[in-house]
Amino acid sequence: MSIVGAFDVHRRQLTFDCLDTVTGEVQRGRVVPADREHLRAWLARFAGQDDVHFALEGCTGWRYVVEELSAAGITAHLAEPADTAALRGKKRHAKTDKTDSRHMRVHLAAGDLPECWIPPAHVLEARAVVRLYKDLLDERGAWHQRIAATLFHQGVPAGPSMCTAQGRAAVAGMRLSPAGGQAVETGLRQIDRLTSELDPLRRQLDMMSRRQSGCRALRVTQYGIGAVTAVAIWAELGDVRRFASSADAVRHTGLDITVYSSDGKRSAGHLSRQGPALLRWALYESAKCAARPSAPDHGYYTAARDRRTAGLATLSVARKLARRCYHTLRELGEEALAPAA
């Protein structure tokens, strides 16, 4: 590497530290403000130079930095935040943006920087769409809970969901206080607004899951995976060939159980939750279908449920589903990540 450097990315500035391995010159400073235009202008100094490498952490804002580095012909390295911080060891000095960028630059030059996979543009776009869908879905669910709490506070007995015409008709006939009625009406309007946003997004994801090879394979071969969850699993798992085994894929999901044992002592395990939250949600929602008698994993689910709880049984099925998704996508090879037809 003729030039090796690193960025510490923040909303207001990009702190850089780069080393010219030929002359030994080190440059440090900031790109202000942190936007495409100013970063592109700063990267122009490396035009015509070969073997230039820059690292940055995989935190919010990394996408446009990586895209500008690639457009300038510079090799980008996306550092895994937790593992990169662990390389620092016990804290003995002040932690600043300058030390963070130098820390990444040193380990990039040494060749031991823990790196993340950089998805192609169409995978990043799919992630953005399915994350938007999940955010809207969560917001709509929050309004449902708020309406239910208001009705309970007003002494209304539990009834059908507000998603149904029967539930709304039942609430319309209830005697609520003026403020309570206003809160319920406002909540219903918000639910209708969010539903109008969710419906076209769901159709878009359904079309994507039918036209993209990896998503289509997950929908066809794995029971319980539908239009939305197929895109979520495919986009968040990414290129499964970077995993040595299906166990590594499960570890990436954050559904693996942490273990701490010493001699004869062993603490109770917990989910690591180290992977993408959207991926865990998609696998768990798909695994809930195992409770159906027609599901191929129904016997496994009921055995685990009788031994522990329904929630833990669903998590067990979700881990099995993650392994199957790994093998399904791995068998497709390059086709698994191809853009939708």
N, C-alpha and C positions, 0 to 999 in steps of 0.2 A: 504494500500500500504506500503510494507516494504521499498522500494526504490522509490523515486519520483524525476524525473529530467527533464531536457530540453536541447535541442541543438539549438544553433543559427547557421544556415547553411550559409557558404560562400564558394566560389570556392577554396580558399587556406587553410581554416581551419574550424573546427567545434568547437565552443566554448560551453562548457558544464557546467551545474550547477546541482548537484544532492544532495539529502538529504536522509540520512539514518534515517527513522522515529523512529527506535528503539533506536539507540545510540544518535541521534541528530547531528551526524557528517555531515558537508557540505563539498563537494569536488568541486573545480572549476579548470578549466584549458582548454586546447585546444588539439584537435586531429589534428596533422599536419603530412603530407598533408591530405587533405580531399578526401580520396578515400576508396574503399571497403576494401582493405587489412588492412589498418591501423585502420579503424573503427571496423572491425571484431576482430582484436587483442585487441583493447581497451575494447570491450564489453565482452571479455572472462572472465573478472573479476567477472561478474554477473552469471557465470555458476553455476547451482544448486540452485540458489535463486528463490524463488517464489514471485509472486505479485510485479514485477518490472514494473514501468510505466515511459515512457519518452514522452515528447511533442516536437514538432517542427512546425514551420510555414509552410503553404502550398505554398512555393515559389519554384523557380527553384532549383532542386537538391534534393527535398524531397523523390523522389522515391527510390533511392538506400539506403537512410538512413532507411526508413520504412522497406524495404526488409531485411536489415541486422538486424534490431531490431526484426522483426518477426522470422528470422532464429535463433536468439539467445534466443527465448522464452520470449521476452520482449514485453509488450503491448505498441503499438505506438498510439499516439494521434496527429492528424494533426490539428493544430490551424488555424482558419480563420484569415488571416493577418490583414484585416481592423478592424474587431471587436476586435481582440486582442489588436491592437494599441489603440482603443477607450477606452479600460479598463484602460489604463494608465492615462487617464484624462489630465488635463492641465499640460503642461510640466513645471516642476520646477527644474529638475536635468538633468545632462548630460545623453545623450542616447549613450550607448556603447553596444558592443556584450555581455559583462558580465551582464549588467542590463537587456538586452533583454532576455537572458536565465533565469535569476532569476525571471523576471516578469512572464514568462510562467510557470516556476516551481511552483511559489507561487499560481497562479490561478489554475493550475492542481491539486495541493494538496487541494485547497479550493473547487474544484468541479464545478467551474463556468467558465472554459475555453471554449470559443466558438470553436466548432470543425467542421471540414469538413469531408465529406464521403471519405473513402479510397477505391478506386476501386480495384477489383481483377485484376490479371495480364493480363488476356485476354482482359479486357476492356481497360487497359492502352496500350496494343499493338494495339488495334483498333484505339484508339485516335492518337497514333503516326503515323499510316498509313494515316489516313484521314487528319491529319494536314500537313503531307508531301505533300499530293495531293493538298491541298489548297495553300500551299506555292509555289509550282510549277505553279499552275494555276494563282496565282497573278503575278508571274514573267513573265509568258507568256503574260498576259494582259498588263503588263508594256511595253513589247517590241512592242506589237501592237500599244499602244498609242505613243510610241517613233517614230515608222515608220510613223504613221499618222501625227504627228507634223512635221517630216522632209519633208514629201510630201507637206504639207500645206505651209511650209516655202519656198519650191521650186516652189510654184505656181501651183501645181497639183490639179485639182478639186477633190472634194470628190467622191469616187467611191465605188465599192464592197469591202468587207472585205478581208484582206490578208489570211483569213482562206480558201478562195475559190480559185480554179484555175482561175476563171474569173478575180478576183481582182489582182492576181499576173501577169496574162497576160497583163492586162491593164497597170500596173506599168512598165512592161518590155518594153513597147512601148513608154514610156514617156522620154523626154529629160531632164535629171537631170545633175547637176554639178558633176564633178568627186567625190568630197567628199560626196555629197548627195547620189549618186549612191552607194558608198562604205558603207555608213551608212545603207541604205535600204537593201543591200545584206547581211550585217552582221546581221541585225535584223531578216531577214528571216531565216538565218541559225540557230540563237538562238531559234526562234519559232519552227523550225523543230526538233531541239535537245530536247526541252522541251516537245513537243508533243510525241516524242518517249519514254520519261520517263513517261508521263501521261497515255498513252494507257494501258500499263500493270498494272499500279496502279488502273485504273478504272475497269479493268477486275477482279482484286483481290477484290476490294470493292464490285463489283456486285456479285461475288460468296459468299462473306461474308454476304451480305444483304439477299441472298436467303437461306442460310443455318442456320443463327442465328434466333431464334424464335422471339425475340423482333423486330429486323430489318424487318423480313418478315411481321410481323403484321402491322408495320407502312407503308410499301410499299403497302400492299393489302387494308388496310382500309382507308388510308388518301390520298386524291387526291392531286397530285403535288409532293409527296415525292418519290424520285427515289433511284437509287443504292447508290450514294455518300451521299446524304442528309439523307437517312435512317440510315446509319452507324454513320454519324456525330451527328444526334439528339439522337440516342440510346446511343452512347458512352459518350456524354457530359451531357445528363440528368441523366444517371446512374440509381441507384436504386430510383425510384420515390416514394417508400413507406416511404422515409424519409421526404417527404413533407406532411403537414397536409391537404392541399387542392390544387386544380389546380391553385389557385391564388398564392400560394407559388412557384409553378413550373414556372409560368410566371415571378415572381420576380427573380427567379434564372437565367432566360434567359437574364435579363437586358433590356427587352422590356417594362417593366412597366413605367408608367409616374410618374415623381417626382412631388410632390405638395407642395407648400409653401403658406399657407393662414393664415391670422390673421385678425379677425373682418371682415370687409367688403372688405379687400384687398386680392387679389389672383394673384400671378405671373403666367406667362405662364409656362406650364409644359414642361419637356424635358425627353428624354429617360435616364434612370438611367445608362445604360451600365455597370452594376456591375457584370454581368455574363460572361460566356465564349464567346468570340467574334466569334468563329467558330459556336457555337450553334445559335447565332443571324443570322449569314450568311445563315446557312442551312434553318432556318425557313423562312427567308425573300425570299430566292430563291424559296422555295416551295410555298410560298404564292403568288408569282408573277404569278403562273399558274391560279389564280382566275380570272385574266383578260380574260381568254378564255371563250367564250360563253357556252361551255360544262361543265364548272366547277360548282360544287354544290354551291359554295359561290359566284357565279358571281353576283347575285342580291344584296347581301350584299356589295360586292366590288364596284359595280357601284353606289349604293346609297351613300356610304362613299366617293367615288371619286367625285361625283357631289356636295357633301356638302363641301369637303375640297380639297384635291389633290390626285393624283394617288399614290404618295409615302406614304402618311398617311393612305390611304385605304389599301395598301399592309401591312403596319405595323399592322393595325387592324386585318386583316386576319391572320397574323403571330401569333398574340396573341391567336386567336381562335384555330389555329392549335396547339399551344403549350399546350393548355388545353386538346385538343383531344388526343394528344400524351400521356399526363399524364394518362388519363383514360384508354387508350389502353394498356399501359405498366403495369399499376396497376392491371388490370384485369388478366393479365398473371401470376402475382405473381412471384414465384421463377423462373419460366421458362423464364421470360423476360430477365434475366441476365445470363442464361445458356450459356456455350461456344458453338460455332457453331458446328453443327454435322459434 
